[in-house]
Amino acid sequence: MINRRKFFKILAASGIGVALSPVFDKPIFGADDNKTKKPATNIKDALKYPRTKNSMPGMFPGKVIQVIHNNSTKDKKVVFAAADLMVSQAMLNLTEAKDITEAWRMFFTPEEKIGLKVNPIAGPELTTSVEIVKAIVQQLEKAGIPRKNLVIFDRRSEDLKKSGFTAENFPGVQITSTEQQDSSGSFYDKDGKLYSEQMIDKDWYYWADVEEKYDAETIPYMVNEGKFSYFSKIVTKQVDKIINIPVLKNAGASVTLAMKNLAFGSITNTSRLHKDLWAETCAEVCAFPPIRDKVVLNIVDGIIGCFQGGPGYSPQFITEYKTVLASTDPVAIDRTGYEIVIKKRIEEKVQKQDSPRGKSFMEIAQNLGLGTCDLEKIKLKKIDVTQL
């Protein structure tokens, strides 16, 4: 296995996201071959916990709002006013509330700590946009949610910083990560212990019967080896609810949207899971209570995304979808985004036709009761706000 950091070095050096996947109709991470016996996992542990009123698929199961704004970009940058309008219209149509304050207060109270799970892994050119997150923060603040109760997070502090998630851009908002570094850039304290170890919760874990050894360069990005992937304390202890804000992009002939952003962004030791358990991990990690019961809203930033080369950044595959998706149902929103990305891939002749393997993680998630991937059961409402 090529480790995560080296994988993205290859992407950056080659300029193409297919460097590791010459067969275009297969997912990059290759996992979903039904002829191969899958390694065992502890998914049964997750299913022992009773569901709550906030559990996936949430308040509006199967309902997805797609907002389109043809003037949401200028000079390949996101226009804040357009992003703000798209988010507000998505929320109003999702909730059918009379105003935006009521819409947000249907999910959150001023006393709750709210996590905003972004996806900055591919850098500033293919990140959850600062503009979308600013719009969410400002609308929450207007709804009475204080900035001090908001937490922008992802796995790695350096990814957050380089993609614009800084105190300067988000004054008063906490910005944190699982993989920690000190001011000199070191991952280790004076005793040689990873700072990240204080950020993991060993009471919550995803166990899978597969493991991988990491070299000294990789281990800070994985935190631990072995068969356990521990959940971040950010999701288990530091926040009460989560808004999931992924990017509309591909992973081979599949997508890396709501569930991938949550699953691989909330646990350690993930490299071992890409080869044989990519689909299972995307779905099964989301079935554990720290994710299943806390992620009450998904807002997909599809203003600027990609149709090939994902999850890394390859400039020739960047596209302006000029779209925002919103849903409480992570499976339904992933399936909706999947249709958009696959249609673009076929138009661009990256693949000839839809591949069933690309939807396998959604089918697993549906079987776990996390939402619906059946297009006939998804209630999709499209709104064009270009003229508003």
Secondary structure, DSSP 8 states (H G I E B T S, - for coil): ---HHHHHHHHHHHS-TTTT---TTS-TT----TTS----B-HHHHHTS---TT-TT-SSTTEEEEEE-TTSEETTEE-HHHHHHHHHHHHHHHH--SSHHHHHHTT--TTS-EEEE---TT-GGGSS-HHHHHHHHHHHHHTT--GGGEEEEEEEHHHHHHTT-STTTSTT-EEEEEE---TTS-SB-TTS-BGGGGGEEEEEEEEBS------TTTHHHH---SSEEEEEHIIIII-SEEEE--B--EETTEE-SHHHHHHHHHBS--GGGTTT-HHHHHHHGGGSHHHHTTEEEEEEEESSEESSSTTS--GGGEE---EEEEES-HHHHHHHHHHHHHHHHHHTTS-SS--GGGGHHHHHHHHTTS----GGG-EEEEEE-TT-
